[in-house]
Amino acid sequence: MRRHATKPQASEYGRTEMRGWYREQDVLPGGYEQIIGEDAPLEAIVQQVMDDTGLAREQFPLNHQAQPG
């Protein structure tokens, strides 16, 4: 509900409607989704995403930085 309150459509529906839509552990078949708990540390989430997508194995140049633009 905290996240919902930040959305533009927060006044259009509330807890009752959302409770009817909720399906516990509702992920796509095939293992494409991971459930990340709300108490998971940010660093662990980033590492999981990097590992799951293969980005942790990528080699990036050390001087690769975003340029202001």
mmCIF file of the N, C-alpha and C atoms, coordinates in Angstrom:
data_MODEL
# 
_entry.id   MODEL 
# 
loop_
_atom_site.group_PDB 
_atom_site.id 
_atom_site.type_symbol 
_atom_site.label_atom_id 
_atom_site.label_alt_id 
_atom_site.label_comp_id 
_atom_site.label_asym_id 
_atom_site.label_entity_id 
_atom_site.label_seq_id 
_atom_site.pdbx_PDB_ins_code 
_atom_site.Cartn_x 
_atom_site.Cartn_y 
_atom_site.Cartn_z 
_atom_site.occupancy 
_atom_site.B_iso_or_equiv 
_atom_site.pdbx_formal_charge 
_atom_site.auth_seq_id 
_atom_site.auth_comp_id 
_atom_site.auth_asym_id 
_atom_site.auth_atom_id 
_atom_site.pdbx_PDB_model_num 
ATOM 1   N N  . MET A 1 1  ? 0.818   -1.176  0.000   1.00 0.00 ? 1  MET A N  1 
ATOM 2   C CA . MET A 1 1  ? 0.000   0.000   0.000   1.00 0.00 ? 1  MET A CA 1 
ATOM 3   C C  . MET A 1 1  ? 0.875   1.257   0.000   1.00 0.00 ? 1  MET A C  1 
ATOM 4   N N  . ARG A 1 2  ? 2.063   1.167   0.596   1.00 0.00 ? 2  ARG A N  1 
ATOM 5   C CA . ARG A 1 2  ? 2.948   2.347   0.580   1.00 0.00 ? 2  ARG A CA 1 
ATOM 6   C C  . ARG A 1 2  ? 3.318   2.707   -0.847  1.00 0.00 ? 2  ARG A C  1 
ATOM 7   N N  . ARG A 1 3  ? 3.658   1.729   -1.653  1.00 0.00 ? 3  ARG A N  1 
ATOM 8   C CA . ARG A 1 3  ? 4.023   1.995   -3.039  1.00 0.00 ? 3  ARG A CA 1 
ATOM 9   C C  . ARG A 1 3  ? 2.812   2.483   -3.829  1.00 0.00 ? 3  ARG A C  1 
ATOM 10  N N  . HIS A 1 4  ? 1.669   1.871   -3.609  1.00 0.00 ? 4  HIS A N  1 
ATOM 11  C CA . HIS A 1 4  ? 0.447   2.260   -4.309  1.00 0.00 ? 4  HIS A CA 1 
ATOM 12  C C  . HIS A 1 4  ? 0.115   3.728   -4.059  1.00 0.00 ? 4  HIS A C  1 
ATOM 13  N N  . ALA A 1 5  ? 0.333   4.184   -2.840  1.00 0.00 ? 5  ALA A N  1 
ATOM 14  C CA . ALA A 1 5  ? 0.008   5.566   -2.489  1.00 0.00 ? 5  ALA A CA 1 
ATOM 15  C C  . ALA A 1 5  ? 0.816   6.576   -3.294  1.00 0.00 ? 5  ALA A C  1 
ATOM 16  N N  . THR A 1 6  ? 1.935   6.147   -3.878  1.00 0.00 ? 6  THR A N  1 
ATOM 17  C CA . THR A 1 6  ? 2.766   7.060   -4.666  1.00 0.00 ? 6  THR A CA 1 
ATOM 18  C C  . THR A 1 6  ? 2.355   7.108   -6.133  1.00 0.00 ? 6  THR A C  1 
ATOM 19  N N  . LYS A 1 7  ? 1.410   6.287   -6.536  1.00 0.00 ? 7  LYS A N  1 
ATOM 20  C CA . LYS A 1 7  ? 1.000   6.192   -7.941  1.00 0.00 ? 7  LYS A CA 1 
ATOM 21  C C  . LYS A 1 7  ? -0.084  7.204   -8.274  1.00 0.00 ? 7  LYS A C  1 
ATOM 22  N N  . PRO A 1 8  ? -0.103  7.680   -9.532  1.00 0.00 ? 8  PRO A N  1 
ATOM 23  C CA . PRO A 1 8  ? -1.132  8.650   -9.936  1.00 0.00 ? 8  PRO A CA 1 
ATOM 24  C C  . PRO A 1 8  ? -2.556  8.114   -9.794  1.00 0.00 ? 8  PRO A C  1 
ATOM 25  N N  . GLN A 1 9  ? -2.755  6.814   -9.960  1.00 0.00 ? 9  GLN A N  1 
ATOM 26  C CA . GLN A 1 9  ? -4.087  6.221   -9.903  1.00 0.00 ? 9  GLN A CA 1 
ATOM 27  C C  . GLN A 1 9  ? -4.461  5.734   -8.500  1.00 0.00 ? 9  GLN A C  1 
ATOM 28  N N  . ALA A 1 10 ? -3.722  6.156   -7.495  1.00 0.00 ? 10 ALA A N  1 
ATOM 29  C CA . ALA A 1 10 ? -3.960  5.682   -6.130  1.00 0.00 ? 10 ALA A CA 1 
ATOM 30  C C  . ALA A 1 10 ? -5.382  5.938   -5.653  1.00 0.00 ? 10 ALA A C  1 
ATOM 31  N N  . SER A 1 11 ? -6.010  7.006   -6.115  1.00 0.00 ? 11 SER A N  1 
ATOM 32  C CA . SER A 1 11 ? -7.371  7.307   -5.670  1.00 0.00 ? 11 SER A CA 1 
ATOM 33  C C  . SER A 1 11 ? -8.433  6.530   -6.454  1.00 0.00 ? 11 SER A C  1 
ATOM 34  N N  . GLU A 1 12 ? -8.039  5.844   -7.505  1.00 0.00 ? 12 GLU A N  1 
ATOM 35  C CA . GLU A 1 12 ? -9.003  5.113   -8.339  1.00 0.00 ? 12 GLU A CA 1 
ATOM 36  C C  . GLU A 1 12 ? -9.378  3.748   -7.764  1.00 0.00 ? 12 GLU A C  1 
ATOM 37  N N  . TYR A 1 13 ? -8.489  3.148   -6.996  1.00 0.00 ? 13 TYR A N  1 
ATOM 38  C CA . TYR A 1 13 ? -8.769  1.858   -6.356  1.00 0.00 ? 13 TYR A CA 1 
ATOM 39  C C  . TYR A 1 13 ? -7.891  1.746   -5.122  1.00 0.00 ? 13 TYR A C  1 
ATOM 40  N N  . GLY A 1 14 ? -8.304  0.865   -4.231  1.00 0.00 ? 14 GLY A N  1 
ATOM 41  C CA . GLY A 1 14 ? -7.598  0.775   -2.965  1.00 0.00 ? 14 GLY A CA 1 
ATOM 42  C C  . GLY A 1 14 ? -7.333  -0.649  -2.529  1.00 0.00 ? 14 GLY A C  1 
ATOM 43  N N  . ARG A 1 15 ? -7.192  -0.811  -1.221  1.00 0.00 ? 15 ARG A N  1 
ATOM 44  C CA . ARG A 1 15 ? -6.808  -2.090  -0.615  1.00 0.00 ? 15 ARG A CA 1 
ATOM 45  C C  . ARG A 1 15 ? -7.767  -3.228  -1.003  1.00 0.00 ? 15 ARG A C  1 
ATOM 46  N N  . THR A 1 16 ? -9.065  -2.964  -0.983  1.00 0.00 ? 16 THR A N  1 
ATOM 47  C CA . THR A 1 16 ? -10.045 -4.024  -1.269  1.00 0.00 ? 16 THR A CA 1 
ATOM 48  C C  . THR A 1 16 ? -9.875  -4.562  -2.684  1.00 0.00 ? 16 THR A C  1 
ATOM 49  N N  . GLU A 1 17 ? -9.795  -3.655  -3.654  1.00 0.00 ? 17 GLU A N  1 
ATOM 50  C CA . GLU A 1 17 ? -9.633  -4.093  -5.043  1.00 0.00 ? 17 GLU A CA 1 
ATOM 51  C C  . GLU A 1 17 ? -8.301  -4.806  -5.245  1.00 0.00 ? 17 GLU A C  1 
ATOM 52  N N  . MET A 1 18 ? -7.259  -4.261  -4.681  1.00 0.00 ? 18 MET A N  1 
ATOM 53  C CA . MET A 1 18 ? -5.930  -4.864  -4.849  1.00 0.00 ? 18 MET A CA 1 
ATOM 54  C C  . MET A 1 18 ? -5.858  -6.239  -4.191  1.00 0.00 ? 18 MET A C  1 
ATOM 55  N N  . ARG A 1 19 ? -6.528  -6.399  -3.067  1.00 0.00 ? 19 ARG A N  1 
ATOM 56  C CA . ARG A 1 19 ? -6.524  -7.703  -2.395  1.00 0.00 ? 19 ARG A CA 1 
ATOM 57  C C  . ARG A 1 19 ? -7.152  -8.771  -3.300  1.00 0.00 ? 19 ARG A C  1 
ATOM 58  N N  . GLY A 1 20 ? -8.179  -8.403  -4.071  1.00 0.00 ? 20 GLY A N  1 
ATOM 59  C CA . GLY A 1 20 ? -8.806  -9.341  -4.998  1.00 0.00 ? 20 GLY A CA 1 
ATOM 60  C C  . GLY A 1 20 ? -7.908  -9.732  -6.170  1.00 0.00 ? 20 GLY A C  1 
ATOM 61  N N  . TRP A 1 21 ? -6.958  -8.877  -6.498  1.00 0.00 ? 21 TRP A N  1 
ATOM 62  C CA . TRP A 1 21 ? -6.040  -9.165  -7.617  1.00 0.00 ? 21 TRP A CA 1 
ATOM 63  C C  . TRP A 1 21 ? -4.823  -9.966  -7.190  1.00 0.00 ? 21 TRP A C  1 
ATOM 64  N N  . TYR A 1 22 ? -4.504  -9.934  -5.904  1.00 0.00 ? 22 TYR A N  1 
ATOM 65  C CA . TYR A 1 22 ? -3.258  -10.521 -5.404  1.00 0.00 ? 22 TYR A CA 1 
ATOM 66  C C  . TYR A 1 22 ? -3.260  -12.044 -5.498  1.00 0.00 ? 22 TYR A C  1 
ATOM 67  N N  . ARG A 1 23 ? -2.171  -12.576 -6.011  1.00 0.00 ? 23 ARG A N  1 
ATOM 68  C CA . ARG A 1 23 ? -1.950  -14.027 -6.061  1.00 0.00 ? 23 ARG A CA 1 
ATOM 69  C C  . ARG A 1 23 ? -0.563  -14.278 -5.489  1.00 0.00 ? 23 ARG A C  1 
ATOM 70  N N  . GLU A 1 24 ? -0.500  -14.925 -4.336  1.00 0.00 ? 24 GLU A N  1 
ATOM 71  C CA . GLU A 1 24 ? 0.785   -15.182 -3.692  1.00 0.00 ? 24 GLU A CA 1 
ATOM 72  C C  . GLU A 1 24 ? 1.676   -16.041 -4.591  1.00 0.00 ? 24 GLU A C  1 
ATOM 73  N N  . GLN A 1 25 ? 2.939   -15.680 -4.646  1.00 0.00 ? 25 GLN A N  1 
ATOM 74  C CA . GLN A 1 25 ? 3.934   -16.410 -5.439  1.00 0.00 ? 25 GLN A CA 1 
ATOM 75  C C  . GLN A 1 25 ? 3.519   -16.524 -6.911  1.00 0.00 ? 25 GLN A C  1 
ATOM 76  N N  . ASP A 1 26 ? 2.877   -15.507 -7.446  1.00 0.00 ? 26 ASP A N  1 
ATOM 77  C CA . ASP A 1 26 ? 2.361   -15.509 -8.822  1.00 0.00 ? 26 ASP A CA 1 
ATOM 78  C C  . ASP A 1 26 ? 3.456   -15.066 -9.793  1.00 0.00 ? 26 ASP A C  1 
ATOM 79  N N  . VAL A 1 27 ? 4.230   -16.022 -10.278 1.00 0.00 ? 27 VAL A N  1 
ATOM 80  C CA . VAL A 1 27 ? 5.317   -15.713 -11.202 1.00 0.00 ? 27 VAL A CA 1 
ATOM 81  C C  . VAL A 1 27 ? 5.075   -16.427 -12.527 1.00 0.00 ? 27 VAL A C  1 
ATOM 82  N N  . LEU A 1 28 ? 5.732   -15.939 -13.559 1.00 0.00 ? 28 LEU A N  1 
ATOM 83  C CA . LEU A 1 28 ? 5.619   -16.561 -14.869 1.00 0.00 ? 28 LEU A CA 1 
ATOM 84  C C  . LEU A 1 28 ? 6.244   -17.950 -14.844 1.00 0.00 ? 28 LEU A C  1 
ATOM 85  N N  . PRO A 1 29 ? 5.724   -18.889 -15.622 1.00 0.00 ? 29 PRO A N  1 
ATOM 86  C CA . PRO A 1 29 ? 6.333   -20.217 -15.681 1.00 0.00 ? 29 PRO A CA 1 
ATOM 87  C C  . PRO A 1 29 ? 7.696   -20.143 -16.362 1.00 0.00 ? 29 PRO A C  1 
ATOM 88  N N  . GLY A 1 30 ? 8.540   -21.107 -16.066 1.00 0.00 ? 30 GLY A N  1 
ATOM 89  C CA . GLY A 1 30 ? 9.828   -21.186 -16.735 1.00 0.00 ? 30 GLY A CA 1 
ATOM 90  C C  . GLY A 1 30 ? 10.978  -20.571 -15.960 1.00 0.00 ? 30 GLY A C  1 
ATOM 91  N N  . GLY A 1 31 ? 10.708  -20.073 -14.775 1.00 0.00 ? 31 GLY A N  1 
ATOM 92  C CA . GLY A 1 31 ? 11.784  -19.534 -13.952 1.00 0.00 ? 31 GLY A CA 1 
ATOM 93  C C  . GLY A 1 31 ? 12.310  -18.187 -14.393 1.00 0.00 ? 31 GLY A C  1 
ATOM 94  N N  . TYR A 1 32 ? 11.506  -17.410 -15.121 1.00 0.00 ? 32 TYR A N  1 
ATOM 95  C CA . TYR A 1 32 ? 11.959  -16.112 -15.611 1.00 0.00 ? 32 TYR A CA 1 
ATOM 96  C C  . TYR A 1 32 ? 11.857  -15.011 -14.569 1.00 0.00 ? 32 TYR A C  1 
ATOM 97  N N  . GLU A 1 33 ? 11.135  -15.251 -13.512 1.00 0.00 ? 33 GLU A N  1 
ATOM 98  C CA . GLU A 1 33 ? 10.951  -14.237 -12.483 1.00 0.00 ? 33 GLU A CA 1 
ATOM 99  C C  . GLU A 1 33 ? 11.478  -14.743 -11.156 1.00 0.00 ? 33 GLU A C  1 
ATOM 100 N N  . GLN A 1 34 ? 11.959  -13.826 -10.365 1.00 0.00 ? 34 GLN A N  1 
ATOM 101 C CA . GLN A 1 34 ? 12.412  -14.129 -9.012  1.00 0.00 ? 34 GLN A CA 1 
ATOM 102 C C  . GLN A 1 34 ? 11.622  -13.235 -8.060  1.00 0.00 ? 34 GLN A C  1 
ATOM 103 N N  . ILE A 1 35 ? 11.274  -13.770 -6.920  1.00 0.00 ? 35 ILE A N  1 
ATOM 104 C CA . ILE A 1 35 ? 10.599  -12.970 -5.906  1.00 0.00 ? 35 ILE A CA 1 
ATOM 105 C C  . ILE A 1 35 ? 11.662  -12.362 -5.002  1.00 0.00 ? 35 ILE A C  1 
ATOM 106 N N  . ILE A 1 36 ? 11.611  -11.054 -4.877  1.00 0.00 ? 36 ILE A N  1 
ATOM 107 C CA . ILE A 1 36 ? 12.560  -10.329 -4.032  1.00 0.00 ? 36 ILE A CA 1 
ATOM 108 C C  . ILE A 1 36 ? 11.763  -9.739  -2.877  1.00 0.00 ? 36 ILE A C  1 
ATOM 109 N N  . GLY A 1 37 ? 12.088  -10.156 -1.684  1.00 0.00 ? 37 GLY A N  1 
ATOM 110 C CA . GLY A 1 37 ? 11.379  -9.673  -0.501  1.00 0.00 ? 37 GLY A CA 1 
ATOM 111 C C  . GLY A 1 37 ? 11.629  -8.199  -0.252  1.00 0.00 ? 37 GLY A C  1 
ATOM 112 N N  . GLU A 1 38 ? 10.669  -7.543  0.379   1.00 0.00 ? 38 GLU A N  1 
ATOM 113 C CA . GLU A 1 38 ? 10.805  -6.112  0.617   1.00 0.00 ? 38 GLU A CA 1 
ATOM 114 C C  . GLU A 1 38 ? 11.934  -5.786  1.577   1.00 0.00 ? 38 GLU A C  1 
ATOM 115 N N  . ASP A 1 39 ? 12.402  -6.772  2.345   1.00 0.00 ? 39 ASP A N  1 
ATOM 116 C CA . ASP A 1 39 ? 13.496  -6.524  3.276   1.00 0.00 ? 39 ASP A CA 1 
ATOM 117 C C  . ASP A 1 39 ? 14.858  -6.905  2.705   1.00 0.00 ? 39 ASP A C  1 
ATOM 118 N N  . ALA A 1 40 ? 14.907  -7.297  1.424   1.00 0.00 ? 40 ALA A N  1 
ATOM 119 C CA . ALA A 1 40 ? 16.175  -7.678  0.796   1.00 0.00 ? 40 ALA A CA 1 
ATOM 120 C C  . ALA A 1 40 ? 17.076  -6.454  0.658   1.00 0.00 ? 40 ALA A C  1 
ATOM 121 N N  . PRO A 1 41 ? 18.343  -6.588  1.026   1.00 0.00 ? 41 PRO A N  1 
ATOM 122 C CA . PRO A 1 41 ? 19.268  -5.460  0.900   1.00 0.00 ? 41 PRO A CA 1 
ATOM 123 C C  . PRO A 1 41 ? 19.508  -5.108  -0.574  1.00 0.00 ? 41 PRO A C  1 
ATOM 124 N N  . LEU A 1 42 ? 19.626  -3.830  -0.867  1.00 0.00 ? 42 LEU A N  1 
ATOM 125 C CA . LEU A 1 42 ? 19.806  -3.361  -2.231  1.00 0.00 ? 42 LEU A CA 1 
ATOM 126 C C  . LEU A 1 42 ? 20.995  -4.041  -2.907  1.00 0.00 ? 42 LEU A C  1 
ATOM 127 N N  . GLU A 1 43 ? 22.108  -4.160  -2.208  1.00 0.00 ? 43 GLU A N  1 
ATOM 128 C CA . GLU A 1 43 ? 23.297  -4.772  -2.807  1.00 0.00 ? 43 GLU A CA 1 
ATOM 129 C C  . GLU A 1 43 ? 23.037  -6.221  -3.212  1.00 0.00 ? 43 GLU A C  1 
ATOM 130 N N  . ALA A 1 44 ? 22.270  -6.950  -2.415  1.00 0.00 ? 44 ALA A N  1 
ATOM 131 C CA . ALA A 1 44 ? 21.943  -8.335  -2.747  1.00 0.00 ? 44 ALA A CA 1 
ATOM 132 C C  . ALA A 1 44 ? 21.024  -8.394  -3.964  1.00 0.00 ? 44 ALA A C  1 
ATOM 133 N N  . ILE A 1 45 ? 20.096  -7.452  -4.061  1.00 0.00 ? 45 ILE A N  1 
ATOM 134 C CA . ILE A 1 45 ? 19.186  -7.405  -5.210  1.00 0.00 ? 45 ILE A CA 1 
ATOM 135 C C  . ILE A 1 45 ? 19.976  -7.131  -6.488  1.00 0.00 ? 45 ILE A C  1 
ATOM 136 N N  . VAL A 1 46 ? 20.860  -6.138  -6.432  1.00 0.00 ? 46 VAL A N  1 
ATOM 137 C CA . VAL A 1 46 ? 21.671  -5.800  -7.606  1.00 0.00 ? 46 VAL A CA 1 
ATOM 138 C C  . VAL A 1 46 ? 22.518  -6.997  -8.020  1.00 0.00 ? 46 VAL A C  1 
ATOM 139 N N  . GLN A 1 47 ? 23.144  -7.663  -7.062  1.00 0.00 ? 47 GLN A N  1 
ATOM 140 C CA . GLN A 1 47 ? 23.980  -8.820  -7.377  1.00 0.00 ? 47 GLN A CA 1 
ATOM 141 C C  . GLN A 1 47 ? 23.146  -9.943  -7.992  1.00 0.00 ? 47 GLN A C  1 
ATOM 142 N N  . GLN A 1 48 ? 21.950  -10.171 -7.481  1.00 0.00 ? 48 GLN A N  1 
ATOM 143 C CA . GLN A 1 48 ? 21.082  -11.207 -8.032  1.00 0.00 ? 48 GLN A CA 1 
ATOM 144 C C  . GLN A 1 48 ? 20.724  -10.887 -9.479  1.00 0.00 ? 48 GLN A C  1 
ATOM 145 N N  . VAL A 1 49 ? 20.368  -9.631  -9.753  1.00 0.00 ? 49 VAL A N  1 
ATOM 146 C CA . VAL A 1 49 ? 20.025  -9.226  -11.117 1.00 0.00 ? 49 VAL A CA 1 
ATOM 147 C C  . VAL A 1 49 ? 21.241  -9.392  -12.028 1.00 0.00 ? 49 VAL A C  1 
ATOM 148 N N  . MET A 1 50 ? 22.402  -8.955  -11.570 1.00 0.00 ? 50 MET A N  1 
ATOM 149 C CA . MET A 1 50 ? 23.627  -9.079  -12.367 1.00 0.00 ? 50 MET A CA 1 
ATOM 150 C C  . MET A 1 50 ? 23.929  -10.547 -12.671 1.00 0.00 ? 50 MET A C  1 
ATOM 151 N N  . ASP A 1 51 ? 23.808  -11.404 -11.680 1.00 0.00 ? 51 ASP A N  1 
ATOM 152 C CA . ASP A 1 51 ? 24.065  -12.836 -11.875 1.00 0.00 ? 51 ASP A CA 1 
ATOM 153 C C  . ASP A 1 51 ? 23.040  -13.472 -12.805 1.00 0.00 ? 51 ASP A C  1 
ATOM 154 N N  . ASP A 1 52 ? 21.761  -13.179 -12.562 1.00 0.00 ? 52 ASP A N  1 
ATOM 155 C CA . ASP A 1 52 ? 20.684  -13.801 -13.346 1.00 0.00 ? 52 ASP A CA 1 
ATOM 156 C C  . ASP A 1 52 ? 20.707  -13.381 -14.808 1.00 0.00 ? 52 ASP A C  1 
ATOM 157 N N  . THR A 1 53 ? 21.147  -12.164 -15.089 1.00 0.00 ? 53 THR A N  1 
ATOM 158 C CA . THR A 1 53 ? 21.154  -11.670 -16.465 1.00 0.00 ? 53 THR A CA 1 
ATOM 159 C C  . THR A 1 53 ? 22.474  -11.923 -17.180 1.00 0.00 ? 53 THR A C  1 
ATOM 160 N N  . GLY A 1 54 ? 23.477  -12.377 -16.449 1.00 0.00 ? 54 GLY A N  1 
ATOM 161 C CA . GLY A 1 54 ? 24.775  -12.608 -17.051 1.00 0.00 ? 54 GLY A CA 1 
ATOM 162 C C  . GLY A 1 54 ? 25.650  -11.370 -17.086 1.00 0.00 ? 54 GLY A C  1 
ATOM 163 N N  . LEU A 1 55 ? 25.147  -10.250 -16.601 1.00 0.00 ? 55 LEU A N  1 
ATOM 164 C CA . LEU A 1 55 ? 25.935  -9.024  -16.619 1.00 0.00 ? 55 LEU A CA 1 
ATOM 165 C C  . LEU A 1 55 ? 27.131  -9.088  -15.686 1.00 0.00 ? 55 LEU A C  1 
ATOM 166 N N  . ALA A 1 56 ? 27.081  -9.931  -14.675 1.00 0.00 ? 56 ALA A N  1 
ATOM 167 C CA . ALA A 1 56 ? 28.203  -10.051 -13.741 1.00 0.00 ? 56 ALA A CA 1 
ATOM 168 C C  . ALA A 1 56 ? 29.426  -10.638 -14.441 1.00 0.00 ? 56 ALA A C  1 
ATOM 169 N N  . ARG A 1 57 ? 29.220  -11.361 -15.540 1.00 0.00 ? 57 ARG A N  1 
ATOM 170 C CA . ARG A 1 57 ? 30.331  -11.972 -16.279 1.00 0.00 ? 57 ARG A CA 1 
ATOM 171 C C  . ARG A 1 57 ? 30.874  -11.065 -17.371 1.00 0.00 ? 57 ARG A C  1 
ATOM 172 N N  . GLU A 1 58 ? 30.172  -9.971  -17.680 1.00 0.00 ? 58 GLU A N  1 
ATOM 173 C CA . GLU A 1 58 ? 30.593  -9.064  -18.744 1.00 0.00 ? 58 GLU A CA 1 
ATOM 174 C C  . GLU A 1 58 ? 31.842  -8.292  -18.333 1.00 0.00 ? 58 GLU A C  1 
ATOM 175 N N  . GLN A 1 59 ? 32.650  -7.985  -19.307 1.00 0.00 ? 59 GLN A N  1 
ATOM 176 C CA . GLN A 1 59 ? 33.838  -7.170  -19.088 1.00 0.00 ? 59 GLN A CA 1 
ATOM 177 C C  . GLN A 1 59 ? 33.550  -5.762  -19.582 1.00 0.00 ? 59 GLN A C  1 
ATOM 178 N N  . PHE A 1 60 ? 33.645  -4.797  -18.714 1.00 0.00 ? 60 PHE A N  1 
ATOM 179 C CA . PHE A 1 60 ? 33.428  -3.410  -19.086 1.00 0.00 ? 60 PHE A CA 1 
ATOM 180 C C  . PHE A 1 60 ? 34.745  -2.662  -18.943 1.00 0.00 ? 60 PHE A C  1 
ATOM 181 N N  . PRO A 1 61 ? 35.053  -1.767  -19.870 1.00 0.00 ? 61 PRO A N  1 
ATOM 182 C CA . PRO A 1 61 ? 36.272  -0.969  -19.739 1.00 0.00 ? 61 PRO A CA 1 
ATOM 183 C C  . PRO A 1 61 ? 36.250  -0.165  -18.447 1.00 0.00 ? 61 PRO A C  1 
ATOM 184 N N  . LEU A 1 62 ? 37.405  -0.039  -17.810 1.00 0.00 ? 62 LEU A N  1 
ATOM 185 C CA . LEU A 1 62 ? 37.470  0.695   -16.554 1.00 0.00 ? 62 LEU A CA 1 
ATOM 186 C C  . LEU A 1 62 ? 37.134  2.169   -16.724 1.00 0.00 ? 62 LEU A C  1 
ATOM 187 N N  . ASN A 1 63 ? 37.389  2.717   -17.903 1.00 0.00 ? 63 ASN A N  1 
ATOM 188 C CA . ASN A 1 63 ? 37.111  4.132   -18.111 1.00 0.00 ? 63 ASN A CA 1 
ATOM 189 C C  . ASN A 1 63 ? 35.705  4.376   -18.635 1.00 0.00 ? 63 ASN A C  1 
ATOM 190 N N  . HIS A 1 64 ? 34.850  3.370   -18.633 1.00 0.00 ? 64 HIS A N  1 
ATOM 191 C CA . HIS A 1 64 ? 33.477  3.508   -19.124 1.00 0.00 ? 64 HIS A CA 1 
ATOM 192 C C  . HIS A 1 64 ? 32.633  4.183   -18.049 1.00 0.00 ? 64 HIS A C  1 
ATOM 193 N N  . GLN A 1 65 ? 32.366  5.472   -18.248 1.00 0.00 ? 65 GLN A N  1 
ATOM 194 C CA . GLN A 1 65 ? 31.544  6.236   -17.332 1.00 0.00 ? 65 GLN A CA 1 
ATOM 195 C C  . GLN A 1 65 ? 30.542  7.033   -18.128 1.00 0.00 ? 65 GLN A C  1 
ATOM 196 N N  . ALA A 1 66 ? 29.404  7.245   -17.537 1.00 0.00 ? 66 ALA A N  1 
ATOM 197 C CA . ALA A 1 66 ? 28.377  8.054   -18.205 1.00 0.00 ? 66 ALA A CA 1 
ATOM 198 C C  . ALA A 1 66 ? 28.877  9.490   -18.321 1.00 0.00 ? 66 ALA A C  1 
ATOM 199 N N  . GLN A 1 67 ? 28.718  10.036  -19.487 1.00 0.00 ? 67 GLN A N  1 
ATOM 200 C CA . GLN A 1 67 ? 29.120  11.420  -19.737 1.00 0.00 ? 67 GLN A CA 1 
ATOM 201 C C  . GLN A 1 67 ? 27.906  12.331  -19.559 1.00 0.00 ? 67 GLN A C  1 
ATOM 202 N N  . PRO A 1 68 ? 28.095  13.460  -18.892 1.00 0.00 ? 68 PRO A N  1 
ATOM 203 C CA . PRO A 1 68 ? 26.958  14.393  -18.767 1.00 0.00 ? 68 PRO A CA 1 
ATOM 204 C C  . PRO A 1 68 ? 26.496  14.842  -20.125 1.00 0.00 ? 68 PRO A C  1 
ATOM 205 N N  . GLY A 1 69 ? 25.196  14.967  -20.257 1.00 0.00 ? 69 GLY A N  1 
ATOM 206 C CA . GLY A 1 69 ? 24.823  15.230  -21.576 1.00 0.00 ? 69 GLY A CA 1 
ATOM 207 C C  . GLY A 1 69 ? 23.784  16.051  -22.003 1.00 0.00 ? 69 GLY A C  1 
# 
